[in-house]
Amino acid sequence: MSMRTAYEQNKFVLVGALLFAGWTALTLLNVANSMGSISTSNWVGQHGIGGIVGIAALLVILAFTLTAYGTLAEPEPAPAEWPPESE
């Protein structure tokens, strides 16, 4: 997997995936910094359990985005041409 291979295959999808991954990572840090204590009795607002669920959801989204990036950087297997050319 290389950045160059992914860039050569599809520039717009690579840039979009990297921007989305960066935005997701920044949002993940924002959620982690703004969530409250887990053992609080006040369940109104930004509490710890909601923050943990939000972090888990963002981690899953980030994993899917990085997996999509990984498949972009693979040079093979490429789809076969259709119809096949006869020699």
C-alpha positions, 0 to 999 in steps of 0.5 A, a space after each residue: 500500500 502506498 500513497 502514490 498508488 492510491 493517488 495515481 488510481 483516484 485522486 479525488 477519492 484519496 483526498 476526500 478519504 484523507 480529509 474525512 479521516 482527519 475530520 473524524 479524528 479531530 471530532 473524536 478528540 473534541 468529543 473526548 475533551 468535552 465529555 463529562 465524568 462517567 460516574 456522575 449523577 447528572 445525566 443532562 448535557 455531555 455526560 461520560 456514557 454518551 461520550 464513550 458511545 460517541 467515541 466508539 461510533 467515531 472509531 468504527 467510522 474511522 476504521 471503515 475510512 482507513 480500510 477504504 484507503 487501504 483498498 485504494 492503495 492496492 494495485 491488484 486485482 484490477 477489474 478485467 476488461 469487458 468484453 475480453 479482447 480476442 488475440 
